[in-house]
Amino acid sequence: MYVFVYGTLTNPIQVEDVLGPGDGIEDEPTWEFTGSATLDGLHRVDGRYPTLVPGGTVKGRLLAVDAAGLDRLDRYEGVDRGLYVRVAVPRSDPDAGEPDAVWTYVGDPDRLAVDCEWTGGGAFARRVEQYLSSTGVMIESNE
């Protein structure tokens, strides 16, 4: 699985703190950066923590993780506490054998002290998904 990271998780030291060593020793999840990427349709803003809001672009990195690593990232990002939601973003250029979408995390602006309005109805996660599906947000590998 791939995750588009754009904030603190672009730093390998931080990733190792969250996921453990990237070599799979002692049942630790394996992970590796697979290259840089650009997310078109959202941009980064800094509040309590970095997050994404509608419009613009943001550069980041693609992080390959296993299922256990994705669970750890969910805990780190506070998905269970409603701090962030994990959403799938389509890739504009998937290579053979790679998934057509990449996960990324979007923080709740109310929880992160960010001035942003996600339009639409329902819970925050639903509004983010509505925006993604209606605007053509895409991730493009830069490698």
N, CA and C atoms as a LAMMPS dump frame, in Angstrom:
ITEM: TIMESTEP
0
ITEM: NUMBER OF ATOMS
429
ITEM: BOX BOUNDS ff ff ff
-5.0000000000000000e+02 5.0000000000000000e+02
-5.0000000000000000e+02 5.0000000000000000e+02
-5.0000000000000000e+02 5.0000000000000000e+02
ITEM: ATOMS id mol type element x y z
1 1 1 N 0.844 -1.17 0
2 1 2 C 0 0 0
3 1 3 C 0.894 1.239 0
4 2 1 N 0.377 2.286 -0.627
5 2 2 C 1.115 3.536 -0.672
6 2 3 C 0.351 4.621 0.072
7 3 1 N 1.116 5.493 0.726
8 3 2 C 0.55 6.631 1.435
9 3 3 C 1.282 7.872 0.955
10 4 1 N 0.524 8.907 0.574
11 4 2 C 1.109 10.196 0.23
12 4 3 C 1.289 10.962 1.53
13 5 1 N 2.542 11.31 1.836
14 5 2 C 2.837 12.065 3.056
15 5 3 C 3.364 13.443 2.656
16 6 1 N 3.032 14.448 3.452
17 6 2 C 3.326 15.829 3.074
18 6 3 C 3.79 16.676 4.253
19 7 1 N 3.844 16.103 5.432
20 7 2 C 4.204 16.863 6.634
21 7 3 C 5.321 16.178 7.385
22 8 1 N 5.092 15.926 8.665
23 8 2 C 6.135 15.347 9.516
24 8 3 C 6.591 13.976 9.022
25 9 1 N 5.717 13.256 8.32
26 9 2 C 6.078 11.909 7.863
27 9 3 C 6.915 11.908 6.585
28 10 1 N 7.328 13.06 6.098
29 10 2 C 8.3 13.093 5.007
30 10 3 C 9.714 12.891 5.549
31 11 1 N 9.858 12.97 6.86
32 11 2 C 11.152 12.814 7.519
33 11 3 C 11.358 11.345 7.899
34 12 1 N 12.397 10.686 7.356
35 12 2 C 12.602 9.26 7.657
36 12 3 C 12.766 8.965 9.152
37 13 1 N 13.331 9.879 9.903
38 13 2 C 13.496 9.66 11.34
39 13 3 C 12.133 9.589 12.015
40 14 1 N 11.215 10.467 11.621
41 14 2 C 9.857 10.439 12.184
42 14 3 C 9.133 9.161 11.785
43 15 1 N 9.287 8.749 10.529
44 15 2 C 8.645 7.516 10.075
45 15 3 C 9.165 6.333 10.876
46 16 1 N 10.463 6.284 11.105
47 16 2 C 11.023 5.184 11.892
48 16 3 C 10.512 5.216 13.328
49 17 1 N 10.332 6.407 13.89
50 17 2 C 9.754 6.507 15.237
51 17 3 C 8.344 5.924 15.282
52 18 1 N 7.577 6.116 14.22
53 18 2 C 6.19 5.65 14.168
54 18 3 C 6.1 4.179 13.759
55 19 1 N 6.884 3.789 12.76
56 19 2 C 6.734 2.462 12.162
57 19 3 C 7.825 1.47 12.527
58 20 1 N 8.887 1.933 13.14
59 20 2 C 10.004 1.048 13.419
60 20 3 C 10.951 1.01 12.232
61 21 1 N 11.981 0.173 12.327
62 21 2 C 12.954 0.106 11.242
63 21 3 C 12.302 -0.37 9.945
64 22 1 N 12.804 0.117 8.849
65 22 2 C 12.237 -0.219 7.557
66 22 3 C 12.688 -1.544 7.002
67 23 1 N 13.365 -2.352 7.799
68 23 2 C 13.924 -3.597 7.27
69 23 3 C 13.135 -4.841 7.648
70 24 1 N 12.059 -4.687 8.397
71 24 2 C 11.219 -5.825 8.739
72 24 3 C 11.771 -6.725 9.828
73 25 1 N 12.79 -6.287 10.54
74 25 2 C 13.382 -7.096 11.612
75 25 3 C 12.414 -7.183 12.786
76 26 1 N 12.339 -8.362 13.398
77 26 2 C 11.54 -8.597 14.609
78 26 3 C 10.08 -8.203 14.442
79 27 1 N 9.491 -8.606 13.336
80 27 2 C 8.067 -8.379 13.068
81 27 3 C 7.664 -6.914 13.023
82 28 1 N 8.619 -6.028 12.884
83 28 2 C 8.278 -4.619 12.691
84 28 3 C 7.752 -4.453 11.271
85 29 1 N 6.83 -3.53 11.06
86 29 2 C 6.342 -3.328 9.701
87 29 3 C 7.464 -2.826 8.794
88 30 1 N 7.414 -3.229 7.57
89 30 2 C 8.385 -2.729 6.612
90 30 3 C 7.816 -1.498 5.936
91 31 1 N 8.7 -0.612 5.565
92 31 2 C 8.302 0.603 4.877
93 31 3 C 9.473 1.106 4.059
94 32 1 N 9.161 1.907 3.057
95 32 2 C 10.208 2.589 2.307
96 32 3 C 9.59 3.738 1.524
97 33 1 N 10.38 4.79 1.348
98 33 2 C 9.971 5.865 0.462
99 33 3 C 10.225 5.404 -0.959
100 34 1 N 9.237 5.582 -1.829
101 34 2 C 9.374 5.116 -3.202
102 34 3 C 9.538 6.255 -4.196
103 35 1 N 9.558 7.467 -3.726
104 35 2 C 9.765 8.615 -4.609
105 35 3 C 8.935 9.801 -4.183
106 36 1 N 9.115 10.883 -4.908
107 36 2 C 8.347 12.087 -4.627
108 36 3 C 7.092 12.099 -5.494
109 37 1 N 6.123 12.892 -5.073
110 37 2 C 4.855 12.976 -5.792
111 37 3 C 4.243 14.352 -5.558
112 38 1 N 3.293 14.689 -6.411
113 38 2 C 2.543 15.932 -6.28
114 38 3 C 1.061 15.597 -6.212
115 39 1 N 0.387 16.177 -5.247
116 39 2 C -1.054 16.035 -5.109
117 39 3 C -1.67 17.293 -5.699
118 40 1 N -2.492 17.116 -6.72
119 40 2 C -3.124 18.233 -7.405
120 40 3 C -4.584 18.313 -6.989
121 41 1 N -4.983 19.457 -6.432
122 41 2 C -6.364 19.672 -6.01
123 41 3 C -6.507 19.957 -4.531
124 42 1 N -5.441 19.748 -3.785
125 42 2 C -5.387 20.092 -2.355
126 42 3 C -4.045 20.767 -2.096
127 43 1 N -3.993 21.579 -1.054
128 43 2 C -2.708 22.159 -0.67
129 43 3 C -2.547 22.108 0.848
130 44 1 N -1.305 22.193 1.273
131 44 2 C -0.959 22.082 2.691
132 44 3 C -1.12 23.427 3.384
133 45 1 N -1.668 23.378 4.58
134 45 2 C -1.69 24.517 5.488
135 45 3 C -1.229 24.011 6.847
136 46 1 N -0.678 24.92 7.614
137 46 2 C -0.197 24.555 8.941
138 46 3 C -1.099 25.155 9.994
139 47 1 N -1.602 24.295 10.837
140 47 2 C -2.362 24.69 12.003
141 47 3 C -1.667 24.048 13.189
142 48 1 N -2.445 23.441 14.043
143 48 2 C -1.854 22.676 15.142
144 48 3 C -0.898 21.619 14.595
145 49 1 N -1.297 20.982 13.488
146 49 2 C -0.467 20.066 12.703
147 49 3 C -0.731 20.384 11.235
148 50 1 N 0.178 19.982 10.339
149 50 2 C -0.078 20.208 8.914
150 50 3 C -1.304 19.424 8.456
151 51 1 N -2.057 20.007 7.52
152 51 2 C -3.192 19.32 6.921
153 51 3 C -3.37 19.791 5.493
154 52 1 N -4.341 19.226 4.83
155 52 2 C -4.667 19.571 3.456
156 52 3 C -6.02 20.253 3.403
157 53 1 N -6.131 21.228 2.497
158 53 2 C -7.39 21.932 2.284
159 53 3 C -7.63 22.05 0.782
160 54 1 N -8.868 22.35 0.368
161 54 2 C -9.19 22.394 -1.056
162 54 3 C -8.363 23.409 -1.85
163 55 1 N -8.068 23.011 -3.101
164 55 2 C -7.402 23.88 -4.065
165 55 3 C -5.892 23.749 -4.056
166 56 1 N -5.275 24.113 -5.156
167 56 2 C -3.82 24.173 -5.247
168 56 3 C -3.159 22.815 -5.391
169 57 1 N -1.878 22.774 -5.065
170 57 2 C -1.091 21.551 -5.132
171 57 3 C -0.162 21.486 -3.921
172 58 1 N 0.324 20.291 -3.662
173 58 2 C 1.311 20.1 -2.602
174 58 3 C 2.258 18.993 -3.028
175 59 1 N 3.531 19.214 -2.758
176 59 2 C 4.534 18.188 -3.02
177 59 3 C 4.72 17.358 -1.763
178 60 1 N 5.018 16.08 -1.966
179 60 2 C 5.241 15.184 -0.845
180 60 3 C 6.006 13.962 -1.304
181 61 1 N 5.867 12.892 -0.537
182 61 2 C 6.557 11.648 -0.835
183 61 3 C 5.573 10.497 -0.785
184 62 1 N 5.881 9.448 -1.54
185 62 2 C 5.104 8.217 -1.465
186 62 3 C 5.809 7.259 -0.528
187 63 1 N 5.062 6.777 0.436
188 63 2 C 5.57 5.873 1.45
189 63 3 C 4.87 4.536 1.274
190 64 1 N 5.647 3.479 1.012
191 64 2 C 5.088 2.132 0.893
192 64 3 C 5.08 1.496 2.273
193 65 1 N 3.932 0.964 2.676
194 65 2 C 3.786 0.328 3.986
195 65 3 C 3 -0.964 3.843
196 66 1 N 3.12 -1.812 4.848
197 66 2 C 2.282 -3.008 4.907
198 66 3 C 1.035 -2.692 5.741
199 67 1 N 0.151 -3.664 5.915
200 67 2 C -1.106 -3.437 6.639
201 67 3 C -0.871 -2.999 8.083
202 68 1 N 0.112 -3.615 8.742
203 68 2 C 0.416 -3.224 10.125
204 68 3 C 0.924 -1.79 10.175
205 69 1 N 1.709 -1.408 9.183
206 69 2 C 2.208 -0.036 9.118
207 69 3 C 1.083 0.96 8.914
208 70 1 N 0.116 0.609 8.079
209 70 2 C -1.023 1.495 7.856
210 70 3 C -1.829 1.659 9.142
211 71 1 N -2 0.59 9.895
212 71 2 C -2.684 0.691 11.19
213 71 3 C -1.935 1.624 12.137
214 72 1 N -0.624 1.518 12.152
215 72 2 C 0.175 2.4 13.02
216 72 3 C 0.065 3.855 12.576
217 73 1 N 0.064 4.08 11.271
218 73 2 C -0.111 5.447 10.781
219 73 3 C -1.472 5.996 11.182
220 74 1 N -2.519 5.171 11.108
221 74 2 C -3.85 5.611 11.548
222 74 3 C -3.826 6.052 13.013
223 75 1 N -3.147 5.282 13.848
224 75 2 C -3.057 5.658 15.273
225 75 3 C -2.265 6.95 15.441
226 76 1 N -1.146 7.059 14.731
227 76 2 C -0.312 8.266 14.805
228 76 3 C -1.107 9.502 14.383
229 77 1 N -1.907 9.371 13.331
230 77 2 C -2.672 10.499 12.804
231 77 3 C -3.969 10.76 13.581
232 78 1 N -4.278 9.916 14.539
233 78 2 C -5.464 10.133 15.367
234 78 3 C -6.771 9.881 14.641
235 79 1 N -6.777 8.936 13.697
236 79 2 C -8.004 8.621 12.957
237 79 3 C -9.109 8.191 13.913
238 80 1 N -8.783 7.375 14.891
239 80 2 C -9.788 6.895 15.849
240 80 3 C -10.337 8.009 16.736
241 81 1 N -9.613 9.114 16.858
242 81 2 C -10.046 10.251 17.67
243 81 3 C -10.677 11.365 16.836
244 82 1 N -10.769 11.156 15.504
245 82 2 C -11.368 12.155 14.634
246 82 3 C -10.464 13.316 14.299
247 83 1 N -9.17 13.197 14.587
248 83 2 C -8.239 14.275 14.277
249 83 3 C -7.988 14.345 12.773
250 84 1 N -7.758 13.195 12.163
251 84 2 C -7.558 13.076 10.715
252 84 3 C -8.473 11.986 10.179
253 85 1 N -8.738 12.053 8.874
254 85 2 C -9.388 10.965 8.159
255 85 3 C -8.396 10.459 7.112
256 86 1 N -8.452 9.16 6.861
257 86 2 C -7.619 8.577 5.798
258 86 3 C -8.508 8.4 4.582
259 87 1 N -8.073 8.949 3.447
260 87 2 C -8.857 8.891 2.226
261 87 3 C -7.996 8.386 1.073
262 88 1 N -8.658 7.756 0.11
263 88 2 C -7.978 7.282 -1.089
264 88 3 C -8.028 8.364 -2.166
265 89 1 N -6.866 8.617 -2.776
266 89 2 C -6.765 9.594 -3.853
267 89 3 C -6.267 8.866 -5.095
268 90 1 N -6.946 9.016 -6.23
269 90 2 C -6.514 8.318 -7.442
270 90 3 C -5.13 8.774 -7.905
271 91 1 N -4.415 7.837 -8.498
272 91 2 C -3.129 8.152 -9.122
273 91 3 C -3.368 8.512 -10.579
274 92 1 N -2.662 9.487 -11.058
275 92 2 C -2.797 9.857 -12.463
276 92 3 C -1.961 8.953 -13.357
277 93 1 N -1.007 8.24 -12.766
278 93 2 C -0.038 7.487 -13.561
279 93 3 C 0.379 6.171 -12.907
280 94 1 N -0.574 5.297 -12.563
281 94 2 C -0.146 4.06 -11.904
282 94 3 C 0.679 3.188 -12.848
283 95 1 N 1.791 2.678 -12.343
284 95 2 C 2.596 1.734 -13.102
285 95 3 C 1.959 0.36 -13.013
286 96 1 N 2.344 -0.51 -13.92
287 96 2 C 1.827 -1.877 -13.905
288 96 3 C 2.089 -2.514 -12.551
289 97 1 N 1.071 -3.131 -12.006
290 97 2 C 1.213 -3.808 -10.726
291 97 3 C 1.048 -2.908 -9.515
292 98 1 N 0.894 -1.602 -9.703
293 98 2 C 0.705 -0.68 -8.58
294 98 3 C -0.777 -0.357 -8.429
295 99 1 N -1.178 0.007 -7.221
296 99 2 C -2.593 0.348 -7.015
297 99 3 C -2.966 1.626 -7.765
298 100 1 N -4.261 1.735 -8.084
299 100 2 C -4.759 2.915 -8.795
300 100 3 C -4.964 4.102 -7.869
301 101 1 N -4.889 3.884 -6.552
302 101 2 C -5.109 4.962 -5.589
303 101 3 C -4.053 4.887 -4.49
304 102 1 N -3.861 6.007 -3.848
305 102 2 C -2.904 6.163 -2.755
306 102 3 C -3.663 6.74 -1.569
307 103 1 N -3.352 6.266 -0.374
308 103 2 C -3.956 6.836 0.838
309 103 3 C -3.276 8.148 1.183
310 104 1 N -4.017 9.052 1.801
311 104 2 C -3.439 10.23 2.43
312 104 3 C -4.328 10.618 3.611
313 105 1 N -3.811 11.481 4.45
314 105 2 C -4.527 11.91 5.652
315 105 3 C -4.883 13.381 5.543
316 106 1 N -6.139 13.681 5.893
317 106 2 C -6.645 15.053 5.89
318 106 3 C -7.165 15.349 7.291
319 107 1 N -6.653 16.433 7.872
320 107 2 C -7.027 16.792 9.229
321 107 3 C -8.291 17.631 9.293
322 108 1 N -9.059 17.413 10.345
323 108 2 C -10.276 18.184 10.587
324 108 3 C -9.875 19.62 10.936
325 109 1 N -10.264 20.605 10.123
326 109 2 C -9.828 21.975 10.367
327 109 3 C -10.258 22.525 11.728
328 110 1 N -11.421 22.102 12.213
329 110 2 C -11.866 22.57 13.529
330 110 3 C -10.94 22.064 14.633
331 111 1 N -10.468 20.844 14.502
332 111 2 C -9.599 20.235 15.512
333 111 3 C -8.162 20.745 15.418
334 112 1 N -7.769 21.26 14.229
335 112 2 C -6.379 21.675 14.007
336 112 3 C -6.213 23.19 13.97
337 113 1 N -7.273 23.931 14.257
338 113 2 C -7.238 25.395 14.248
339 113 3 C -6.806 25.936 12.884
340 114 1 N -7.474 25.428 11.834
341 114 2 C -7.218 25.852 10.463
342 114 3 C -8.474 26.514 9.93
343 115 1 N -8.317 27.651 9.264
344 115 2 C -9.452 28.361 8.684
345 115 3 C -9.758 27.757 7.316
346 116 1 N -10.721 26.851 7.27
347 116 2 C -11.073 26.162 6.03
348 116 3 C -12.5 25.653 6.141
349 117 1 N -13.216 25.744 5.042
350 117 2 C -14.578 25.229 4.994
351 117 3 C -14.649 24.137 3.934
352 118 1 N -14.928 22.909 4.354
353 118 2 C -15.176 21.819 3.422
354 118 3 C -16.666 21.814 3.141
355 119 1 N -17.056 22.088 1.905
356 119 2 C -18.473 22.178 1.555
357 119 3 C -19.099 20.792 1.508
358 120 1 N -20.399 20.786 1.442
359 120 2 C -21.138 19.533 1.382
360 120 3 C -21.798 19.246 2.71
361 121 1 N -22.447 18.103 2.754
362 121 2 C -23.17 17.745 3.954
363 121 3 C -22.582 16.535 4.641
364 122 1 N -22.956 16.395 5.871
365 122 2 C -22.55 15.227 6.63
366 122 3 C -21.287 15.442 7.441
367 123 1 N -20.77 14.325 7.91
368 123 2 C -19.569 14.34 8.751
369 123 3 C -18.366 14.807 7.935
370 124 1 N -17.327 15.203 8.634
371 124 2 C -16.119 15.714 7.984
372 124 3 C -15.584 14.734 6.942
373 125 1 N -15.466 13.467 7.286
374 125 2 C -14.927 12.474 6.348
375 125 3 C -15.767 12.426 5.077
376 126 1 N -17.058 12.501 5.207
377 126 2 C -17.949 12.463 4.04
378 126 3 C -17.741 13.692 3.166
379 127 1 N -17.579 14.861 3.776
380 127 2 C -17.36 16.091 2.993
381 127 3 C -16.048 16.027 2.225
382 128 1 N -15 15.474 2.842
383 128 2 C -13.718 15.32 2.146
384 128 3 C -13.884 14.369 0.963
385 129 1 N -14.535 13.241 1.178
386 129 2 C -14.734 12.271 0.096
387 129 3 C -15.571 12.866 -1.036
388 130 1 N -16.593 13.66 -0.699
389 130 2 C -17.406 14.312 -1.729
390 130 3 C -16.549 15.261 -2.562
391 131 1 N -15.694 16.021 -1.899
392 131 2 C -14.816 16.955 -2.618
393 131 3 C -13.876 16.187 -3.545
394 132 1 N -13.261 15.137 -3.04
395 132 2 C -12.32 14.371 -3.85
396 132 3 C -12.997 13.788 -5.086
397 133 1 N -14.181 13.245 -4.912
398 133 2 C -14.852 12.595 -6.034
399 133 3 C -15.426 13.595 -7.042
400 134 1 N -15.706 14.816 -6.616
401 134 2 C -16.333 15.779 -7.524
402 134 3 C -15.344 16.726 -8.198
403 135 1 N -14.094 16.727 -7.782
404 135 2 C -13.154 17.716 -8.323
405 135 3 C -11.981 17.131 -9.088
406 136 1 N -11.825 15.83 -9.108
407 136 2 C -10.721 15.257 -9.872
408 136 3 C -9.363 15.38 -9.215
409 137 1 N -9.324 15.403 -7.908
410 137 2 C -8.044 15.442 -7.193
411 137 3 C -7.24 14.198 -7.585
412 138 1 N -5.94 14.39 -7.858
413 138 2 C -5.074 13.293 -8.31
414 138 3 C -3.692 13.412 -7.685
415 139 1 N -3.032 12.264 -7.591
416 139 2 C -1.63 12.218 -7.175
417 139 3 C -0.802 11.763 -8.376
418 140 1 N 0.269 12.49 -8.63
419 140 2 C 1.161 12.15 -9.736
420 140 3 C 2.576 11.926 -9.205
421 141 1 N 3.131 10.791 -9.552
422 141 2 C 4.503 10.485 -9.158
423 141 3 C 5.453 11.418 -9.905
424 142 1 N 6.471 11.907 -9.221
425 142 2 C 7.462 12.771 -9.838
426 142 3 C 8.694 12.009 -10.3
427 143 1 N 8.685 10.716 -10.131
428 143 2 C 9.858 9.902 -10.486
429 143 3 C 9.68 9.268 -11.833
